[in-house]
Amino acid sequence: MNTLMLGRPTRPESQPSPTTENASSLTGGKGLLQAEPLIFERDDYAGTGVDLPEPESAIGEDLAGLLRTAPIGLPGLSEPETVRHYVRLSQANHAIDLAIYPLGSCTMKHNPRLNEKMARLPGFADLHPLQPTSTTQGALALIDRLAHWLKTLTGLPAVAMTPKAGAHGELCGILTIRAAHQARGDVSRDTVLVPSSAHGTNPATAAFVGYKVVEIAQTVDGRVDLADLAAKLGPHVAAIMVTNPNTCGLFERDILEIARLTHAAGAFFYCDGANFNAIVGKVRPGDLGVDAMHINLHKTFSTPHGGGGPGAGPVVLSAALAPFAPIPYVTHGETGFQVVEAAEQAFGRMSAFHGQMGMFVRAYAYMLSHGADGLRQVAEDAVLNANYVKARLAGALTQPFPEGPCMHEALFDDRWLEGSGLSTLDIAKAMIDEGFHPMTMYFPLVVHGAMLIEPTETESRAEIDRFCDMTLALAEAVKRGETERFQAAPQLAPRKRLDETRAARSPKLVFPVEDAQRRGAT
Amino acid sequence: MRYLPLSNADRSAMLGVIGAANIDALFCDVPQSARQAELFDLPLGQGEMAVEAELARLARQNRAAGEGPFFCGAGAYRHHIPASVDHLIQRSEFLTSYTPYQPEIAQGTLQVLFEFQTQVARLTGMELANASLYDGSTATAEAVLMAARITRRSKVVLSGGLHPHYAETVQTLATAAGLQVIRRPLAVDDEAAVLSDLDADCACVVVQTPNLFGTASDISAIGAAAREVGALMVATVTEVVSLGLLQSPGAMGADIVAAEGQSIGNGLNFGGPYVGLFAFHARHLRQSPGRLCGETVDAEGRRGFVLTLSTREQHIRRDKATSNICTNSGLCALAFSIHMTLLGETGLRRLAALNHSRARALRSALGEVNGVSVLTPRFFNEIAVRLPGPAAQWVEGLAERGVIAGVPVSRLAPVAGFDDVLLLCATELTTDADITALVAALKKGL
């Protein structure tokens, strides 16, 4: 070793570490976060990350004239490059596995990995929907068992399993109701009543089927206005669509009277089951007078949200509606389970095949894990956690409906921001800088600047406290008038505030072909 | 219960903070008569071992496709999925994230969607694509509804080569929306038959290529004829691997492309979840359904992505929305996108050629079986054959001997004249031994 090097410290000692405001890197990366280009921003599109054998025969002459000739323009990456691309991108996402994800109305609960493992058993994952039913008895049995649990938990005698998401389930429910009216010659009903606080999918669904949508007013305590409902019901009303617990996180106290009035008018009661998590295992919607309700398996029964789907939205049905359910469905006969592909009164088919089997396996694993006792505890802990949030934040934030307990989510408005110059959006973005995913904002529409917080039952008290402490700290900062902290937020996320107006004004939805050509790619 | 973190001590302390005497006090708004005092009549909770054992028991009662010779297609296809695809989609940040409503902390999902949209647009030969729909059948129905909005017309003609489940889905949803749906009779090779119902009241014609029977067709002339009367052509593709070999629907004049993307990156899963691909022209953007991801910049001018044009969607437009759709098929779209990135154009073309060559091997082997006649004139990886006797009986009989021979048309549509028609598919996973086993079983007879 060079003697001159001896005794020389290998790293600088006690130098002050310089700090800069809004530190930015020279090349776009940031700590562990890499700046990751689009796969299309490569000079060479010819690579591939799969090794496939050579085809043993040439293309048939019969396909002459049908073959693709021009380049497609799809870049291929080697496996290591592919893995890095997606792992790097993943690091720019929030996830329930990282921290509380308090989106009201979305029920972001823990997704057990056992369910993922079970859905990947070859007997489920590598099964074709049109194999002979003699070779799929286990899959049909699982659909039948899941249906049994859903019927038992809701107290309704039938369930349509095929709808692929909540909104698809709503459509299924409304089409079933329409078919039931038509079957008894009742064709003049052209209206669906929807409370002003409803999910947007409710009016969209009713309008899709051609129904007129009429809003039901809300009372000052956040519930359906019974007098308004009674006034709007009549022989022209096909159904009401009510979410219960509703989107304000409140149980409709007059639910039995709502059902009675609806039935007395000859209409059906469709319940949006998005918030079933609050009552699962404790209250059966069938006992509340509900005729049809979709169940978001991706909410209450914890199939993962996957960045926006896939979901699953089976619809439970009353005896009066059951005959009109869509095909296909599973029955049990002498030769085991069968798939019914044609039924005289069925209103039709919602989609190809049997519904979201992969989600069914996960939901069933979740149900078996919890059992009757665990599911009841789910509802109780979900409601307890939401009321705990409500209690902890009540002093600092304002509530539109402060009286009484909430159900699975706590709703706040923006009156506490009056005079501060700040909006709900600013609070949400400041939460991001504190390391949290914000609550649902500006929904329900009936509450000004709504902030809807749903912790779910899978958050520990410590995690909820962390979220509440953070929210209270922000409320203090609002009081201190630190408006810049909020209006400039987020400063610390992978991106600062994104210009949504620009995105909508001149939409750029795909990587342009000419950009690729300029880069020399084929 | 292992998924519930609260201890009893937590629960009482929290009730104390809330000021509630007990948990029932929080359920006081629920009518007393509807509160269940007892546990429901369902089993109690179980540990991982017990749950795993029960689900494994059910899974064993199914004959997985990979267990032996297997020839089913008809809208769901068994392809090899690279190991890295399933690994990557199980990244927590993809699997357990929500719809990207807070774009600053969802750039991962959003960039994937932008890349997915670009891949789908290029694959289908269209200008634009959305962030996915539920599956190919619902995508076809949405395409029909979109065509009706664009043309302000209400008549729809479906080709006899369209998958019957797709046709029924369209019929259900389009009829509900007040449209008139005409279904042409099942036909192995007669896409042009839609022209006989084409007139100036038509919103669109729907043609599938390769069709239910595996027949690949040049649909350009149908598109041109539709345009002549101001109607649109909706092209449906159930097997997207075919687009690595065959001309894209866009190049053949399709106005809207609705496809099932399951073949790329997604397993059979007994029919779902799958991923609907939906592509269209820029001029029709405002009438398109579903989520869209768009490029923009952040406050510092850095590129970023957001969900955009949501003024078409239900959460803004409510009863005036273009569709009631809320969820897309995000994770399946991710799987599609990763697999397509691994393949690239080079791999996709190779995969398509390989599928076609396996189907050719299947076709020539079947051609040598007495009593079996091949019906499909031009195919990619699926063929229809006429068997001596009802195809459903053959399929049941062969299944007992370990061969899953394909899908009888009667399973999809009980139509006279097709009772003895069987649909078979070969993919890169179909071996010579599989084909030999099928041929031997067919020769042996029922």
Boltz contact constraints between the chains, C-beta under 6 A:
constraints:
  - contact:
      token1: [A, 39]
      token2: [B, 115]
      max_distance: 6.0
  - contact:
      token1: [A, 39]
      token2: [B, 341]
      max_distance: 6.0
  - contact:
      token1: [A, 46]
      token2: [B, 346]
      max_distance: 6.0
  - contact:
      token1: [A, 47]
      token2: [B, 344]
      max_distance: 6.0
  - contact:
      token1: [A, 48]
      token2: [B, 344]
      max_distance: 6.0
  - contact:
      token1: [A, 48]
      token2: [B, 346]
      max_distance: 6.0
  - contact:
      token1: [A, 48]
      token2: [B, 347]
      max_distance: 6.0
  - contact:
      token1: [A, 49]
      token2: [B, 342]
      max_distance: 6.0
  - contact:
      token1: [A, 50]
      token2: [B, 342]
      max_distance: 6.0
  - contact:
      token1: [A, 50]
      token2: [B, 343]
      max_distance: 6.0
  - contact:
      token1: [A, 50]
      token2: [B, 347]
      max_distance: 6.0
  - contact:
      token1: [A, 52]
      token2: [B, 350]
      max_distance: 6.0
  - contact:
      token1: [A, 52]
      token2: [B, 351]
      max_distance: 6.0
  - contact:
      token1: [A, 52]
      token2: [B, 354]
      max_distance: 6.0
  - contact:
      token1: [A, 55]
      token2: [B, 353]
      max_distance: 6.0
  - contact:
      token1: [A, 55]
      token2: [B, 354]
      max_distance: 6.0
  - contact:
      token1: [A, 55]
      token2: [B, 357]
      max_distance: 6.0
  - contact:
      token1: [A, 56]
      token2: [B, 357]
      max_distance: 6.0
  - contact:
      token1: [A, 57]
      token2: [B, 357]
      max_distance: 6.0
  - contact:
      token1: [A, 57]
      token2: [B, 360]
      max_distance: 6.0
  - contact:
      token1: [A, 62]
      token2: [B, 378]
      max_distance: 6.0
  - contact:
      token1: [A, 63]
      token2: [B, 378]
      max_distance: 6.0
  - contact:
      token1: [A, 66]
      token2: [B, 216]
      max_distance: 6.0
  - contact:
      token1: [A, 66]
      token2: [B, 218]
      max_distance: 6.0
  - contact:
      token1: [A, 66]
      token2: [B, 246]
      max_distance: 6.0
  - contact:
      token1: [A, 66]
      token2: [B, 247]
      max_distance: 6.0
  - contact:
      token1: [A, 68]
      token2: [B, 247]
      max_distance: 6.0
  - contact:
      token1: [A, 72]
      token2: [B, 122]
      max_distance: 6.0
  - contact:
      token1: [A, 72]
      token2: [B, 345]
      max_distance: 6.0
  - contact:
      token1: [A, 73]
      token2: [B, 122]
      max_distance: 6.0
  - contact:
      token1: [A, 74]
      token2: [B, 122]
      max_distance: 6.0
  - contact:
      token1: [A, 74]
      token2: [B, 344]
      max_distance: 6.0
  - contact:
      token1: [A, 74]
      token2: [B, 345]
      max_distance: 6.0
  - contact:
      token1: [A, 75]
      token2: [B, 344]
      max_distance: 6.0
  - contact:
      token1: [A, 76]
      token2: [B, 344]
      max_distance: 6.0
  - contact:
      token1: [A, 76]
      token2: [B, 346]
      max_distance: 6.0
  - contact:
      token1: [A, 76]
      token2: [B, 347]
      max_distance: 6.0
  - contact:
      token1: [A, 77]
      token2: [B, 341]
      max_distance: 6.0
  - contact:
      token1: [A, 79]
      token2: [B, 84]
      max_distance: 6.0
  - contact:
      token1: [A, 82]
      token2: [B, 341]
      max_distance: 6.0
  - contact:
      token1: [A, 82]
      token2: [B, 342]
      max_distance: 6.0
  - contact:
      token1: [A, 83]
      token2: [B, 84]
      max_distance: 6.0
  - contact:
      token1: [A, 86]
      token2: [B, 88]
      max_distance: 6.0
  - contact:
      token1: [A, 86]
      token2: [B, 338]
      max_distance: 6.0
  - contact:
      token1: [A, 89]
      token2: [B, 108]
      max_distance: 6.0
  - contact:
      token1: [A, 89]
      token2: [B, 111]
      max_distance: 6.0
  - contact:
      token1: [A, 90]
      token2: [B, 91]
      max_distance: 6.0
  - contact:
      token1: [A, 90]
      token2: [B, 93]
      max_distance: 6.0
  - contact:
      token1: [A, 90]
      token2: [B, 94]
      max_distance: 6.0
  - contact:
      token1: [A, 90]
      token2: [B, 108]
      max_distance: 6.0
  - contact:
      token1: [A, 92]
      token2: [B, 107]
      max_distance: 6.0
  - contact:
      token1: [A, 92]
      token2: [B, 108]
      max_distance: 6.0
  - contact:
      token1: [A, 93]
      token2: [B, 93]
      max_distance: 6.0
  - contact:
      token1: [A, 93]
      token2: [B, 97]
      max_distance: 6.0
  - contact:
      token1: [A, 93]
      token2: [B, 106]
      max_distance: 6.0
  - contact:
      token1: [A, 93]
      token2: [B, 108]
      max_distance: 6.0
  - contact:
      token1: [A, 93]
      token2: [B, 109]
      max_distance: 6.0
  - contact:
      token1: [A, 94]
      token2: [B, 105]
      max_distance: 6.0
  - contact:
      token1: [A, 95]
      token2: [B, 92]
      max_distance: 6.0
  - contact:
      token1: [A, 95]
      token2: [B, 93]
      max_distance: 6.0
  - contact:
      token1: [A, 95]
      token2: [B, 96]
      max_distance: 6.0
  - contact:
      token1: [A, 95]
      token2: [B, 97]
      max_distance: 6.0
  - contact:
      token1: [A, 96]
      token2: [B, 96]
      max_distance: 6.0
  - contact:
      token1: [A, 97]
      token2: [B, 92]
      max_distance: 6.0
  - contact:
      token1: [A, 97]
      token2: [B, 96]
      max_distance: 6.0
  - contact:
      token1: [A, 103]
      token2: [B, 98]
      max_distance: 6.0
  - contact:
      token1: [A, 106]
      token2: [B, 98]
      max_distance: 6.0
  - contact:
      token1: [A, 108]
      token2: [B, 98]
      max_distance: 6.0
  - contact:
      token1: [A, 110]
      token2: [B, 3]
      max_distance: 6.0
  - contact:
      token1: [A, 111]
      token2: [B, 96]
      max_distance: 6.0
  - contact:
      token1: [A, 114]
      token2: [B, 48]
      max_distance: 6.0
  - contact:
      token1: [A, 118]
      token2: [B, 55]
      max_distance: 6.0
  - contact:
      token1: [A, 121]
      token2: [B, 59]
      max_distance: 6.0
  - contact:
      token1: [A, 122]
      token2: [B, 64]
      max_distance: 6.0
  - contact:
      token1: [A, 123]
      token2: [B, 59]
      max_distance: 6.0
  - contact:
      token1: [A, 123]
      token2: [B, 60]
      max_distance: 6.0
  - contact:
      token1: [A, 123]
      token2: [B, 62]
      max_distance: 6.0
  - contact:
      token1: [A, 123]
      token2: [B, 64]
      max_distance: 6.0
  - contact:
      token1: [A, 124]
      token2: [B, 59]
      max_distance: 6.0
  - contact:
      token1: [A, 125]
      token2: [B, 267]
      max_distance: 6.0
  - contact:
      token1: [A, 125]
      token2: [B, 269]
      max_distance: 6.0
  - contact:
      token1: [A, 126]
      token2: [B, 64]
      max_distance: 6.0
  - contact:
      token1: [A, 126]
      token2: [B, 65]
      max_distance: 6.0
  - contact:
      token1: [A, 126]
      token2: [B, 66]
      max_distance: 6.0
  - contact:
      token1: [A, 126]
      token2: [B, 268]
      max_distance: 6.0
  - contact:
      token1: [A, 127]
      token2: [B, 62]
      max_distance: 6.0
  - contact:
      token1: [A, 127]
      token2: [B, 268]
      max_distance: 6.0
  - contact:
      token1: [A, 127]
      token2: [B, 270]
      max_distance: 6.0
  - contact:
      token1: [A, 128]
      token2: [B, 65]
      max_distance: 6.0
  - contact:
      token1: [A, 128]
      token2: [B, 72]
      max_distance: 6.0
  - contact:
      token1: [A, 128]
      token2: [B, 76]
      max_distance: 6.0
  - contact:
      token1: [A, 128]
      token2: [B, 268]
      max_distance: 6.0
  - contact:
      token1: [A, 129]
      token2: [B, 76]
      max_distance: 6.0
  - contact:
      token1: [A, 129]
      token2: [B, 270]
      max_distance: 6.0
  - contact:
      token1: [A, 129]
      token2: [B, 271]
      max_distance: 6.0
  - contact:
      token1: [A, 130]
      token2: [B, 72]
      max_distance: 6.0
  - contact:
      token1: [A, 130]
      token2: [B, 74]
      max_distance: 6.0
  - contact:
      token1: [A, 130]
      token2: [B, 407]
      max_distance: 6.0
  - contact:
      token1: [A, 130]
      token2: [B, 411]
      max_distance: 6.0
  - contact:
      token1: [A, 131]
      token2: [B, 404]
      max_distance: 6.0
  - contact:
      token1: [A, 132]
      token2: [B, 395]
      max_distance: 6.0
  - contact:
      token1: [A, 132]
      token2: [B, 396]
      max_distance: 6.0
  - contact:
      token1: [A, 132]
      token2: [B, 399]
      max_distance: 6.0
  - contact:
      token1: [A, 135]
      token2: [B, 63]
      max_distance: 6.0
  - contact:
      token1: [A, 135]
      token2: [B, 399]
      max_distance: 6.0
  - contact:
      token1: [A, 136]
      token2: [B, 62]
      max_distance: 6.0
  - contact:
      token1: [A, 137]
      token2: [B, 61]
      max_distance: 6.0
  - contact:
      token1: [A, 138]
      token2: [B, 58]
      max_distance: 6.0
  - contact:
      token1: [A, 138]
      token2: [B, 59]
      max_distance: 6.0
  - contact:
      token1: [A, 138]
      token2: [B, 61]
      max_distance: 6.0
  - contact:
      token1: [A, 138]
      token2: [B, 62]
      max_distance: 6.0
  - contact:
      token1: [A, 139]
      token2: [B, 62]
      max_distance: 6.0
  - contact:
      token1: [A, 139]
      token2: [B, 270]
      max_distance: 6.0
  - contact:
      token1: [A, 141]
      token2: [B, 58]
      max_distance: 6.0
  - contact:
      token1: [A, 142]
      token2: [B, 58]
      max_distance: 6.0
  - contact:
      token1: [A, 152]
      token2: [B, 40]
      max_distance: 6.0
  - contact:
      token1: [A, 152]
      token2: [B, 42]
      max_distance: 6.0
  - contact:
      token1: [A, 164]
      token2: [B, 134]
      max_distance: 6.0
  - contact:
      token1: [A, 165]
      token2: [B, 327]
      max_distance: 6.0
  - contact:
      token1: [A, 167]
      token2: [B, 324]
      max_distance: 6.0
  - contact:
      token1: [A, 167]
      token2: [B, 325]
      max_distance: 6.0
  - contact:
      token1: [A, 167]
      token2: [B, 326]
      max_distance: 6.0
  - contact:
      token1: [A, 175]
      token2: [B, 176]
      max_distance: 6.0
  - contact:
      token1: [A, 200]
      token2: [B, 314]
      max_distance: 6.0
  - contact:
      token1: [A, 200]
      token2: [B, 315]
      max_distance: 6.0
  - contact:
      token1: [A, 200]
      token2: [B, 318]
      max_distance: 6.0
  - contact:
      token1: [A, 201]
      token2: [B, 314]
      max_distance: 6.0
  - contact:
      token1: [A, 201]
      token2: [B, 324]
      max_distance: 6.0
  - contact:
      token1: [A, 201]
      token2: [B, 326]
      max_distance: 6.0
  - contact:
      token1: [A, 203]
      token2: [B, 318]
      max_distance: 6.0
  - contact:
      token1: [A, 203]
      token2: [B, 319]
      max_distance: 6.0
  - contact:
      token1: [A, 204]
      token2: [B, 314]
      max_distance: 6.0
  - contact:
      token1: [A, 204]
      token2: [B, 318]
      max_distance: 6.0
  - contact:
      token1: [A, 204]
      token2: [B, 321]
      max_distance: 6.0
  - contact:
      token1: [A, 204]
      token2: [B, 324]
      max_distance: 6.0
  - contact:
      token1: [A, 205]
      token2: [B, 324]
      max_distance: 6.0
  - contact:
      token1: [A, 207]
      token2: [B, 319]
      max_distance: 6.0
  - contact:
      token1: [A, 208]
      token2: [B, 324]
      max_distance: 6.0
  - contact:
      token1: [A, 209]
      token2: [B, 176]
      max_distance: 6.0
  - contact:
      token1: [A, 210]
      token2: [B, 178]
      max_distance: 6.0
  - contact:
      token1: [A, 213]
      token2: [B, 319]
      max_distance: 6.0
  - contact:
      token1: [A, 251]
      token2: [B, 29]
      max_distance: 6.0
  - contact:
      token1: [A, 251]
      token2: [B, 30]
      max_distance: 6.0
  - contact:
      token1: [A, 253]
      token2: [B, 29]
      max_distance: 6.0
  - contact:
      token1: [A, 256]
      token2: [B, 31]
      max_distance: 6.0
  - contact:
      token1: [A, 282]
      token2: [B, 36]
      max_distance: 6.0
  - contact:
      token1: [A, 283]
      token2: [B, 30]
      max_distance: 6.0
  - contact:
      token1: [A, 283]
      token2: [B, 34]
      max_distance: 6.0
  - contact:
      token1: [A, 287]
      token2: [B, 34]
      max_distance: 6.0
  - contact:
      token1: [A, 288]
      token2: [B, 34]
      max_distance: 6.0
  - contact:
      token1: [A, 304]
      token2: [B, 95]
      max_distance: 6.0
  - contact:
      token1: [A, 304]
      token2: [B, 96]
      max_distance: 6.0
  - contact:
      token1: [A, 305]
      token2: [B, 98]
      max_distance: 6.0
  - contact:
      token1: [A, 306]
      token2: [B, 95]
      max_distance: 6.0
  - contact:
      token1: [A, 306]
      token2: [B, 330]
      max_distance: 6.0
  - contact:
      token1: [A, 306]
      token2: [B, 331]
      max_distance: 6.0
  - contact:
      token1: [A, 307]
      token2: [B, 94]
      max_distance: 6.0
  - contact:
      token1: [A, 307]
      token2: [B, 97]
      max_distance: 6.0
  - contact:
      token1: [A, 307]
      token2: [B, 109]
      max_distance: 6.0
  - contact:
      token1: [A, 307]
      token2: [B, 330]
      max_distance: 6.0
  - contact:
      token1: [A, 308]
      token2: [B, 99]
      max_distance: 6.0
  - contact:
      token1: [A, 308]
      token2: [B, 328]
      max_distance: 6.0
  - contact:
      token1: [A, 308]
      token2: [B, 330]
      max_distance: 6.0
  - contact:
      token1: [A, 309]
      token2: [B, 327]
      max_distance: 6.0
  - contact:
      token1: [A, 309]
      token2: [B, 328]
      max_distance: 6.0
  - contact:
      token1: [A, 309]
      token2: [B, 329]
      max_distance: 6.0
  - contact:
      token1: [A, 309]
      token2: [B, 330]
      max_distance: 6.0
  - contact:
      token1: [A, 310]
      token2: [B, 273]
      max_distance: 6.0
  - contact:
      token1: [A, 310]
      token2: [B, 329]
      max_distance: 6.0
  - contact:
      token1: [A, 310]
      token2: [B, 332]
      max_distance: 6.0
  - contact:
      token1: [A, 311]
      token2: [B, 327]
      max_distance: 6.0
  - contact:
      token1: [A, 348]
      token2: [B, 172]
      max_distance: 6.0
  - contact:
      token1: [A, 349]
      token2: [B, 168]
      max_distance: 6.0
  - contact:
      token1: [A, 349]
      token2: [B, 169]
      max_distance: 6.0
  - contact:
      token1: [A, 349]
      token2: [B, 172]
      max_distance: 6.0
  - contact:
      token1: [A, 351]
      token2: [B, 135]
      max_distance: 6.0
  - contact:
      token1: [A, 351]
      token2: [B, 137]
      max_distance: 6.0
  - contact:
      token1: [A, 351]
      token2: [B, 138]
      max_distance: 6.0
  - contact:
      token1: [A, 351]
      token2: [B, 169]
      max_distance: 6.0
  - contact:
      token1: [A, 352]
      token2: [B, 75]
      max_distance: 6.0
  - contact:
      token1: [A, 352]
      token2: [B, 137]
      max_distance: 6.0
  - contact:
      token1: [A, 352]
      token2: [B, 165]
      max_distance: 6.0
  - contact:
      token1: [A, 353]
      token2: [B, 271]
      max_distance: 6.0
  - contact:
      token1: [A, 354]
      token2: [B, 271]
      max_distance: 6.0
  - contact:
      token1: [A, 355]
      token2: [B, 272]
      max_distance: 6.0
  - contact:
      token1: [A, 356]
      token2: [B, 272]
      max_distance: 6.0
  - contact:
      token1: [A, 356]
      token2: [B, 273]
      max_distance: 6.0
  - contact:
      token1: [A, 357]
      token2: [B, 269]
      max_distance: 6.0
  - contact:
      token1: [A, 357]
      token2: [B, 270]
      max_distance: 6.0
  - contact:
      token1: [A, 357]
      token2: [B, 271]
      max_distance: 6.0
  - contact:
      token1: [A, 357]
      token2: [B, 272]
      max_distance: 6.0
  - contact:
      token1: [A, 358]
      token2: [B, 269]
      max_distance: 6.0
  - contact:
      token1: [A, 358]
      token2: [B, 273]
      max_distance: 6.0
  - contact:
      token1: [A, 365]
      token2: [B, 51]
      max_distance: 6.0
  - contact:
      token1: [A, 365]
      token2: [B, 55]
      max_distance: 6.0
  - contact:
      token1: [A, 368]
      token2: [B, 46]
      max_distance: 6.0
  - contact:
      token1: [A, 368]
      token2: [B, 51]
      max_distance: 6.0
  - contact:
      token1: [A, 369]
      token2: [B, 51]
      max_distance: 6.0
  - contact:
      token1: [A, 370]
      token2: [B, 45]
      max_distance: 6.0
  - contact:
      token1: [A, 371]
      token2: [B, 43]
      max_distance: 6.0
  - contact:
      token1: [A, 371]
      token2: [B, 44]
      max_distance: 6.0
  - contact:
      token1: [A, 371]
      token2: [B, 45]
      max_distance: 6.0
  - contact:
      token1: [A, 372]
      token2: [B, 39]
      max_distance: 6.0
  - contact:
      token1: [A, 372]
      token2: [B, 40]
      max_distance: 6.0
  - contact:
      token1: [A, 372]
      token2: [B, 42]
      max_distance: 6.0
  - contact:
      token1: [A, 373]
      token2: [B, 39]
      max_distance: 6.0
  - contact:
      token1: [A, 373]
      token2: [B, 44]
      max_distance: 6.0
  - contact:
      token1: [A, 373]
      token2: [B, 45]
      max_distance: 6.0
  - contact:
      token1: [A, 374]
      token2: [B, 1]
      max_distance: 6.0
  - contact:
      token1: [A, 374]
      token2: [B, 45]
      max_distance: 6.0
  - contact:
      token1: [A, 377]
      token2: [B, 1]
      max_distance: 6.0
  - contact:
      token1: [A, 377]
      token2: [B, 4]
      max_distance: 6.0
  - contact:
      token1: [A, 380]
      token2: [B, 23]
      max_distance: 6.0
  - contact:
      token1: [A, 381]
      token2: [B, 4]
      max_distance: 6.0
  - contact:
      token1: [A, 381]
      token2: [B, 6]
      max_distance: 6.0
  - contact:
      token1: [A, 383]
      token2: [B, 26]
      max_distance: 6.0
  - contact:
      token1: [A, 384]
      token2: [B, 14]
      max_distance: 6.0
  - contact:
      token1: [A, 387]
      token2: [B, 18]
      max_distance: 6.0
  - contact:
      token1: [A, 387]
      token2: [B, 26]
      max_distance: 6.0
  - contact:
      token1: [A, 388]
      token2: [B, 14]
      max_distance: 6.0
  - contact:
      token1: [A, 391]
      token2: [B, 17]
      max_distance: 6.0
  - contact:
      token1: [A, 391]
      token2: [B, 18]
      max_distance: 6.0
  - contact:
      token1: [A, 405]
      token2: [B, 26]
      max_distance: 6.0
  - contact:
      token1: [A, 432]
      token2: [B, 104]
      max_distance: 6.0
  - contact:
      token1: [A, 432]
      token2: [B, 105]
      max_distance: 6.0
  - contact:
      token1: [A, 457]
      token2: [B, 4]
      max_distance: 6.0
  - contact:
      token1: [A, 458]
      token2: [B, 3]
      max_distance: 6.0
  - contact:
      token1: [A, 460]
      token2: [B, 5]
      max_distance: 6.0
  - contact:
      token1: [A, 461]
      token2: [B, 10]
      max_distance: 6.0
  - contact:
      token1: [A, 490]
      token2: [B, 104]
      max_distance: 6.0
  - contact:
      token1: [A, 493]
      token2: [B, 104]
      max_distance: 6.0
  - contact:
      token1: [A, 493]
      token2: [B, 105]
      max_distance: 6.0
  - contact:
      token1: [A, 494]
      token2: [B, 107]
      max_distance: 6.0
  - contact:
      token1: [A, 495]
      token2: [B, 104]
      max_distance: 6.0
  - contact:
      token1: [A, 495]
      token2: [B, 107]
      max_distance: 6.0
  - contact:
      token1: [A, 495]
      token2: [B, 298]
      max_distance: 6.0
  - contact:
      token1: [A, 495]
      token2: [B, 304]
      max_distance: 6.0
  - contact:
      token1: [A, 496]
      token2: [B, 298]
      max_distance: 6.0
  - contact:
      token1: [A, 496]
      token2: [B, 299]
      max_distance: 6.0
  - contact:
      token1: [A, 496]
      token2: [B, 300]
      max_distance: 6.0
  - contact:
      token1: [A, 497]
      token2: [B, 299]
      max_distance: 6.0
  - contact:
      token1: [A, 498]
      token2: [B, 103]
      max_distance: 6.0
  - contact:
      token1: [A, 498]
      token2: [B, 296]
      max_distance: 6.0
  - contact:
      token1: [A, 498]
      token2: [B, 298]
      max_distance: 6.0
  - contact:
      token1: [A, 498]
      token2: [B, 304]
      max_distance: 6.0
  - contact:
      token1: [A, 498]
      token2: [B, 306]
      max_distance: 6.0
  - contact:
      token1: [A, 499]
      token2: [B, 296]
      max_distance: 6.0
  - contact:
      token1: [A, 499]
      token2: [B, 297]
      max_distance: 6.0
  - contact:
      token1: [A, 500]
      token2: [B, 306]
      max_distance: 6.0
  - contact:
      token1: [A, 502]
      token2: [B, 296]
      max_distance: 6.0
  - contact:
      token1: [A, 503]
      token2: [B, 294]
      max_distance: 6.0
  - contact:
      token1: [A, 503]
      token2: [B, 296]
      max_distance: 6.0
  - contact:
      token1: [A, 503]
      token2: [B, 306]
      max_distance: 6.0
  - contact:
      token1: [A, 503]
      token2: [B, 308]
      max_distance: 6.0
  - contact:
      token1: [A, 504]
      token2: [B, 308]
      max_distance: 6.0
  - contact:
      token1: [A, 504]
      token2: [B, 309]
      max_distance: 6.0
  - contact:
      token1: [A, 507]
      token2: [B, 294]
      max_distance: 6.0
  - contact:
      token1: [A, 508]
      token2: [B, 294]
      max_distance: 6.0
  - contact:
      token1: [A, 508]
      token2: [B, 295]
      max_distance: 6.0
  - contact:
      token1: [A, 509]
      token2: [B, 117]
      max_distance: 6.0
  - contact:
      token1: [A, 509]
      token2: [B, 128]
      max_distance: 6.0
  - contact:
      token1: [A, 509]
      token2: [B, 292]
      max_distance: 6.0
  - contact:
      token1: [A, 509]
      token2: [B, 294]
      max_distance: 6.0
  - contact:
      token1: [A, 510]
      token2: [B, 117]
      max_distance: 6.0
  - contact:
      token1: [A, 510]
      token2: [B, 118]
      max_distance: 6.0
  - contact:
      token1: [A, 510]
      token2: [B, 121]
      max_distance: 6.0
  - contact:
      token1: [A, 511]
      token2: [B, 118]
      max_distance: 6.0
